[in-house]
Amino acid sequence: MPEQDFTEKKNFYEDIPQRNSAFFLKGAGAYDWGMQNRLARIFNPESGKTVMLAIDHGYFQGPTTGLERIDINILPLVPYTDALFCTRGILRSVIPAATRTPTVLRATGGPSILKELSNEQLAMDLEDAVRLNTCGVGVQVFVGGEFETQTIHNMTRLVDAGYKVGLPVLGVTAVGKDMARDAKYFRLATRICAELGAQMVKTYYVPQGFETVTAGCPVPIVMAGGKKLPELEALTMAYRAVQEGAAGVDMGRNIFQSESPVAMLQAVRKVVHEAMKPELALEFFKTLISESNKPGAQA
Ligand code: R5P
């Protein structure tokens, strides 16, 4: 038993009102503490931004180039990312449980690249997501796709389940092969995700009107990377997306298929968290490579 505390000299700072401190992330002010806390682990509370590393491609296309051996090629990148976007299969089998890096888990799937991709179903129970101590779950939403309604229902079911346990949902706007990738489409797709409850939305960058996509979406948007580009182009795309309102990126191939994935990830961090100009970030990328090639440098 602790001793009784009879002192009269307590200090209640009566003249200082207690402050409310909701996480400042766009749209997050009314979420419960656990959800805000998880979002604050994904989005750096200092910059308000995130550099997520997407390595979930295997869930529909198998061993993607650069992801053949995640234990060898990807584990060295994990300390440099704000959140790892992966499947629970890779998390359990390859990612060390001692990692300090938060995760966002892919929670839908079904069809492979050999079939109609929009025919996805929920592929994970949120009880397992909580067991894996994840900070969020991702769901593919095919607005305009053949199974549009089904994928939107996947998302709304995850949102409902997520609120029960405080897990935020990342709506991923997937674009069908024959569909236009323009601001008009992404305004529609991202807004639908947010209106129906996604707490964050991942979408592609478009050079014309991307700022209208981010402005019209009431929750943070993270930019998906897309196919591999030369490093300067990928850094420029990430820079512009953030300058035009994105709360960060969730990039895959442009990082893990780079000549130097660790250097590229660090260069993307400069662009996203420090607003470093792309040309300077490319110089930073090259400097990291030349330093790592010096005799005695750590591999
Ligand atoms: C989304 O559908 C994929 O599973 C990836 O998470 C996404 O495409 C991001 O990776 P990348 O930057 O390679 O396009």
Residues whose N, C-alpha, C, O or C-beta is under 5 A from the ligand:
A	BS01	R5P	A54 D56 H57 A224 G225 G226 K227 D250 M251 G252 R253 N254
